[in-house]
Amino acid sequence: MDDERRRRGGAGPSTSPRPAGGPPSSKAVSCGECRRQKVRCVTEVGDHKCLRCLRMRRMCIRPAPISRPWSSSTSPPPTQEHDEGREAEAATNGSKAKRTRRSGVELGLPAVSNPLRLLAEAGHGHGGDTSWLSYFSDGVFDSRPEVGRHLDPIAGGLVTEEQARELHTFFMVNLNPRTTLLDPEIYTFEHIGRHNALSTAIFFAAARFETKTHSLSKPLEDHLRQHVIPHVVLYDCATIELVIAFLIYGAYYPVTPRVIDDRSWSVVCHAARMATELDLNSRIHSSSLDETAGMAEARLARHYRTRERTWLNLWLQEQSFANKTGRLPFLATRGVVDQSREWHRSVHAIEGDGVVVAHVQLRLLSMRCQELFERLRTSDENIEYYLERAEADVEAWSALHRDIEPTAKRSAKMAIYQQHIRVMILVMPLQHPQASSSSTAPLANSTLPRLQDAVLAYLAEVVSPAMQQEARYSHNSLFTAASYVAVLALRLVALAGRHAFVRADALTKAVVDTARVFREASRDNGGKGGVAHRHAEYLEWLISRQQQAQQQAQQQAQQQQQQQQQQQQRQPIENNRASAPSESTVLPYEPKVDGTLDLQQTDLDALFADVDFASWVQRFIEADS
């Protein structure tokens, strides 16, 4: 009752008489597990454990009451649970916001995951000083919500409640299926309204695409960047809703004037910090629950899966952002990622969970291919073995996950993931340290034609009707990844004058079509200030520059041909009777008599002419997470 009064109005404890120096109540103390879950703790006479801990096979520990005076003017005991929504209403600014904690068990984390519990239990029940028990009572994995009415986008006047409901609905219908972050059964409008950062991120992302509220996108983004994130960092906040909010913000990060101004990598790193503090990555807990149990167990399973889904998406986004920014990924696969192979088969899975699992497995496959290639010595036989093994692994992945979610939208995403990984795998040999040596002709002979096929297949998926619909509401990764592959296509076009295998017209058309799809998607995806429009402009500029270079090359070739003709006319007639050119005068870039390609080191130099290109082809190509 006292707790309820304190939540509702900030009132103190009951006014009934109470000994000045005694504990708040003489009733039996609830165990830590029931206290964290906010459920009634029922113990049969003579039993040490409560019924709930017996049923769920949990450790049942009842903290000894701390004998110290306290009144309505003092803070409640450290084990007291708070509702962050009521706390937010009580706080008026960030400096006065009181640090609160929510137990990790409340979010589905077993207490035994906290190693400090061992230290706390060692001093339990032996009497004497209780300070050590209270010292270890706050787990290292407990959540710390953001507190403050000034962080609420509705209370702050950024959006009205009607606009907020519309933006939430728009996000859940159009954007959430593409991010696969929020369980619709849990993240209702009422639920996100209790989490200021998450609601602001959802409203910001939806406002970018929703025509009627597009003008709200910039104020909401400013609120996130100038108020919410500084508050979270300064007060060391960490909740699963904050992790999700940062993932949404990073996925839909706005266009910046310069690349150096893009803070999406920092946003993802903050999300990783909070997620590891909450122990989201340790293991998959939902698989240990009885899926045929009642409603309470089903809701607990959904909370477990929200934690696991959040970590899988964070891991994918960190992999993607690391590639885009040229950094090595730092999140480990041990735990949830390694245990996720069958995670999508739960009865509590939501739409898109299967694609998330397939994408994770494909990323792991790419990592294994890279490890395999680094162990091989660059030679004809090893390169051919690597290419055949990698292609076989990708085909096996496709066969295993082809019907994981048999819808046109999901199938399109699976196809584009597959072709993108093929591009990444085929680029690895060309970026190997030995690729700069003089013995790279066999390596290029076996890799470049396959790379061209993978590039064309990927860009064909980008411009497919299903992906055109996806691009309307896609996050930034699709446009970034496609732009990198398009640049690779134009680099291959530059080799067309020397090698017959290069399909210059097909490659150029694929890039032109990609730019057109981006231009059309920009009508809904942020308009002229959005990521789609920015990448469309970039590709159109590259195409224009490529065409100008081709025209100049043709003009130079014509001039050289005219000069040669004039020179031949000046020579004596008997010199024109010379025999056919010997083998030594054949151009080194022409096909051999047996039909095989003879690529020289200058071909790789032309393909990887720019230093920036050589550094990002392997590391910067980003997957659509």
N, C-alpha and C positions, 0 to 999 in steps of 0.2 A: 504493500500500500504506500509506504514511504517512497519507494522507488517511483511509483506511478505519479505521485504528486510532484516529485522532483522533476520528472520528465515533462509534465504538462505545464506547470506554471513556474517552475524554479522554486517552489515552496520548500520549506525545510521539512524535517521529519514530523511525525505525529506529535500533537500537543499533549498526549497522555503522559502521566508522570513516568519518569525514568530515572534510575539512579545516576547521579552525576558522573560517577567514575566507572560505570559498568558498560557492557557492550550494548549495542543498539537493541538487541532482542535476545530473549532466552530460549527461543525455539531452536530445534535441531538445525545445524548448519548443512546446507546442501553441498553435495560433492562438487568438485571442480568441473567435471564433465557436464552435469546437469545445469550448473550455473552458467557455463559458457553457452550451452544450447538454449538456455532460458526455458527449461521444462521443469515440471514438478519432479522432485527427487523423493521417491517412495522406497522405503526400506522395511522389509519384514522384520518382525521382532526376532532378535538373536542373530540376524545376518549383519556382516560387516559391509558388504557391498549392496548398493541399491539395485532395484529390479532392472533398470535400464542398462547399467554397466554389466550386470550379469548376462543380460540378453545379447548385448553387443560385444561382450568380451573385452571390455575396457577396464583400465585401472581406475578404481574408485577411491579417491583421496578426498578427505574432508579437512580443509585447513582449520587449524585451531583459531578460535576467536582472539583477536588482539585486544587486550584490556587497556583501553585508553579512552579518555573522555573525548567526546565530539558532539557538536551541536549543529544547528542549521547553518551557522556561519562558517563552518569548516568544510573542507572537501570530504566527500564520501570515501570509504575505504578503497584501496587500489584494486580490489577484486570486483568492485561495483561495475556493472555493465551500463553503458550509456547508449542512448539512441542518438546517432549523429544528426538526424534531422532536427531534433529538439535542441541539441547543442548549437547547431548553426543558427537557430532563431535567437538563442540567448547571447551569442557573441555578436558584437557590433563591428569589430575590425580585426585584422590579422594579428595585431600585437597583443590583443586581449583574448585571442582564441585559446581555449584550454586544450592541452594535448589529451586526447582520449585514445583508448585502445579497444579493439575488438579481438577476442581470442581467435587464434587460428583454427581451433576446433569448431567455432561458430561457422566458419567457412568450409568446414569439412576436413580440417587437418587433424589427424590423430595426434593425441598428446605425446605419444612415444616418439614422434618425430623430433621433438625438442630435446636436445641433449642436456639442457639445463634442468630438465625435470629430474634427472638422476641426482643432481646436486641438491635440489629442493627436497626430494624424498628422503635423502640421507639424514637430514636434520628434522624430519617430521616425527612427531610422537615421542620425542625424548625429553620434552619439557625444557625449561630454561629460556634462554633468549630466543625470541621468534624473529629477530631482525633478518637472519639469513634466509628464513623461509619466505619472508616478504621480499627480500632482495632478489630471489630467483623466481618470484611468483609471476612476473610479467615475462612471457615467453618472447624469444627473439623473433618468432614468426607471427606475432600478433599484429593486426592491422591498426593503422593510425589514420583515421579519416580526416579530410580537410574540413575545417570548421570556420564558419563565418558567414553571416548573412550578406556581407558585401560581395561574396563569390557567387551568389545566386543570380543567374541571368534574368529570371522573372522579377524577383524582388528589386534588382538593380535597374529595371526599366528597359533592358535591352530588347526583350520580346514580351508580348502580352501572352496570357495563358492560352488564348485561342490560337495565336501564331505558334506557340510552343507545341500544342497538340497536333497541329497540322504538320509541323516539321518532324515531330517524332513519328507520325504515321508515314510520311514520305520516306524517312530513313529506313524504317522497318520494311517497307514494301519494295523500295528501289535500290537501296545501298547495302542493307544488311545481307541480302542474299549473295552479294559480291564480296563482302568481307568475311562473312560467316563468323561473326564474333558474338552476337547477342542471341540468347535463347528467348524467343517470344513469350514463352510461358513465365519467364522471370522478369524480363526487362520491360515491364509495362510503363506507361507514362507516369503512374503514381510512384513506381520504384525509382526511375531515373530522376524524378523530382527531388528525391532525398540525397542525390549525389550531384553537387554543383559542377564539378569538372566534367563528369560524363554527360550531363545534360547540355552543357555549353558546347562540348565537342560534337555531339549529335546534331544540335541546332546549327552549328557552323557548317558542318559537312552537307547537311540537307539544304541549307540556304544557298550554297554554291550552285545547285541545280534547279531549285524551285523558283520559277519565274517571279511569282508574286512577292517572295521574300528575299530575292537575290541581294537587295540593298542591305540586308541585315548581316550578310556574310562578313564584311570587313569589321564592323563593330564587335561581332562575336569573336572573330579571330584576334582582334586587339585585346579583348577581355581575357582570352586564354593566354596570350603571350605576355601581357603586362601585369596581370593580377593573379591568375590561377597558378601558372607554372612557378613564378617566383615564390608564391605562398607555399606550394608543395615542396619546393626545394629548401626554403628557409626553415620550415617547421618539420622537415623530415617526415612528410606524410607518406603513407603507403596503404592502399587498398586495391582490391581486384578491380573495382570500378575506375580507379585512377589509372591503372595499367591499360585498361580498355580505352579510356579517354585518350591517353597518349598515343596508342596505336592508331586510333581513328585520325587524330590530328596529324600524325606522321604520314599516314597513307594519303591524306588529302591536303598535304602542305601546299600553301599557295606559291605561285611563281614569284621569284625574287629577281631584282635587277641584275645581280651577279650570282654566279654559282657559289662563291664564298659566303654569301649571305644566307644560303639555305641551311636551316637548322634542323632538318628532319632527322639527321643522324644523331644529334644531341637528344632529340625527343625520344627516339628509340632507346638510346642508352639510359635515359632516365626511367623508361618503362622497364628495362631489364633490371635496373637496380631495385626497383620496387618489387618486381616479380620474384627475384631471388630472395629478398628479405621476407616475402610471404611464403617462401618454399613452394612455389607453384611447379617447380621443375623436378621435384624429388622422385615421384613415382605416380603411376596411375592408380588412384584409389577406387574409382567408380566400379572397376571390374570385380571388386571383392564384395559388392552389395548384392543382395537378393533382389533381382529385377521383378520378381513376382510378388513382392511384399506390398504393403499398403501405401496410402498416399504419403505418409510421412517419409517412408523410405524412398519413394519415388522423387519427392522434392529434394531430399538429401542427395540422391544420385545426380539430379540436375545441377545442383550446386557443385558437386565434385566435377562434373563434366564441364561446367563453366570455367573452373580453374584450369583444367587440362586443355580445353579448347583455347583459352587465352594464351597459355604457354606455347602451344603448337603454332599459333599465328604469330606470336612474338618471335619465335625461332625462325620462321620463314621470312618475316619482315627484316630481321637482323641480317640474315644471309643475303637477302636482296639488296639492302642498303649498303652492306659491306662491299658487295660487288660494284655497286653504282659509284661509290666514293673511293674505290681503290684501296680499301682497308681489308685486313684479314678478319674474318668473323671470329668472335670470341666465345659465343655461347656453346656449351658442350651438348653432346647428344645423349649423354648418360641420363637415365631416368625416363621422363615422359616420352621423349622423342624415340628412344630405342624401344620402348614398350608399346608404341602406338599402332602397330601393324593391324591389329584386329579391333581397334578402338571404335571404329565407325559402325560396328555391327550391333551395338547396344540398342535396346528398344527405346531408349531415351535420346537417341541421336536426332539431330535437327537437320534440315536440308542444307547440304553443303559439307557436312562432316566427312563424307566419303571422299570428296575432292581434296579436302585438307589433308587427309591421310595419304592419298595418292601423291599429292605434291610433296609431302614430307619424304615419302619413300623414293621419289624421283631425285630429290636433292641428295639423299643419302647415296643413291646409285652414282650420281655425279661425283661425289666425294670419293667413293671407292674407285671409280675410273681414274681420277687424278692420282690417287695413291698408287694404283697399278702402273700408270705411265711413269711416275717418278722413280719407280723401282727398275724400270726397263732401261736398257742401253739403246740409244738411238741408232738403229740399224734397219735395213730393209725388212728383215724377218720380224723383228720386234714391233716395228711400227704397224706392219700388216696384222700381226696378232692382236695388238691393242685395238686397232680399228674394228676388226671383226668381233672381238670380244665385247667391245662397247656397244656396237650396233645390236648384237644378240641380246645383251642385257636390256637395252631400251625396248626392243621388241617384246621381250618377256614381260617387262613392266606393263606395256600396252595391253598385252593379252590378259594379264591378271586384273587390270583395273578398267578395262574397256567398258564394262557394263556396271560400274560401281554406282552410278546414278544416271540411268539411261534417259536423259532429257537432252534436247538440242543444245540448250545453253551450257549444261555441264559437259557434254561431249565436246563442244567447241573449246572450252577451257582445257580439257584434257589433251586435245590435239595440239593446242598451241604450246602447252607445257612440254609435250614430247618433242616437238620440232626445235624448241628453244634449247633443250638439253643436248640435242644432237649438234647444234651449232657450237655450244660450249665445249663439248667433247672433242669435236673436230678441230677446234682452234688450238687446243692444248699442244699438239705436236708442233705447230707453227710458232708457238711462243716458248718452246723449250730452249734452254741456254745454248744447246748445240745447234739450234736452227740458224745461228749466225755464222757457222763455219762454212767451209767451202763444199762440204759433202751433203748439201741439203736437197740436191735434185731428186734423189729417190723419195725423200720425205715429202716433198711438194707434189711429186707425181702421184703418190698414193692418197694424198689428203685434199688437195685443192678441188678436184672434180667433185668429190663427195661433199665438201663444204659448200660448193655452189648449189648442189641439189638441196641441202638442208636449208640454206638461206632462202631459196625460192619457195620451198615448202612452208617455211615459217611465215614469210610475207603473204603467201596465199591464204593462210589461216587468218591472218590479221584482217584481210579485206573480205573475208567470207561474210555472208549475210548475218549469221549468228553473232560473230564478233563485232560487226558494225553496231548491232543493238547493244552489245556489252559495252562498247566504247562510249556510248552516250552517258553512262553513269559509272564508268570505271575510275578507279583511283589512279595515281600517277604512274605506277609501275608499268602498265601496258604501254604507255606512250614512250617512256624512257627506253624500255627494252627494244621495242620496234625501231626506234630511231637508231640505236646502236647497230642492229642487224641491217638496217637500210644503208648506213654508212659502209658497212662491210660489203654490201652488194655493189655499191658504187666503186669501191676499191677493186673489186673483181672486174668490173667493167673496164677499168684502166688497163687491164691485161689483154683486152680483146684483140688489139692490133698485133699481138705476138703469138697468141695461142688459139687454135681453132675450137677448143672445148668451151671457151667462155661464151655464154649466151647473153651477149650485151643487150640486145633488144628486150629479152624477157626480164633481165635484171632491172633495166631502167624502167620498164613499164611497172614492175612490182613496186618500185620506190615511188613512182608517180601515183599509183593507186593508193599506196599507204598515206601519202600526203593528202590525197583527196578525202580519204576516210577520216583522217584527223580533222580536216577542215570542217567536214559535215558534223562530226561529233562535237566540235567546239560550240555549236549552236546551243547545245544543252549543257555541255561540260565546262562551265565557267565563262563562256563567252570569249570575247577578245582578250580578256585578262587571264584566261585559264591555261592549264598545262597543255591541253589538246591543241589549242590555237598556237601556242608558242612552238610546239614541236612541228606543227604543220608549216609554220613560217620557216623554221630551220631546214626542213627537208626540201621545201620549194627553193630556198636559197642554194642548197647544195646541188639540186638538179640544174638550176640555172648556171651555176659555176661549171658544172660538168659539161653542159652543152657548149658553153663558151670555150672551154679547153679543147673540146673535140673540134669545134670550128677552126680554132687557131692551128690545131695539129693538121687538119685537112689542108688549110691554106699553105702551111709550111711544106707539106708533102707535095702539093701541086707546084710550088715554087722550086723545090728541089728537082722534081721531075722535069720541069721546063729547063732548068739549068743543065741537067744531064743531057737532055735532047739537044740543046744548043752546043754543048761540048762535043757530042758525038758528030754533029754536022761539020764541025771544024776538023775532025780527025780525017786522015787519009782513008780512002775507000777500002784499001786492003786490010785495014785494022778491023773493019766491020765484018770480015770473013772469019773471025776467030771462032774457035770451037766452043761448045757449051761450057759453062763454068765448071771448074773442077770442084771436088768435094770441099776443098779448103775455102772456096769462095761462097759456099752456101750460107745463108744467114743462120746464125746459131739458134734462132727462135723457131725455125721451121720444123715440122714433124719429121722424124726419121723415116727411112724407107719402110721399116717394119710397122709404122703407124703409131709407135709409142711417142709420148711427149718428152721433150728434152728441155726441161725448165732449168734455167741457170740461177745463180745467186742474185743476179740483178732483178729477177722476177719477184723474189721475196722482198727485195729492197723497194721495189715499186709498190708492192702490195702493202707493205708496212713502212711507207715513206715517212710519215709523221711520227715523232717520238710519242706524242700523246696517244696516237692510235695503237702503237705497239704496247703501250702500258695498259690500255683499257680493254683490248679485244678479249683477253682472257678474264680479266678481273672485273671489268666494268659492266659487262653484259648482264642485265638485271632481269630476273624472272618475275612474272606477273603473280605476285603473292596473293 
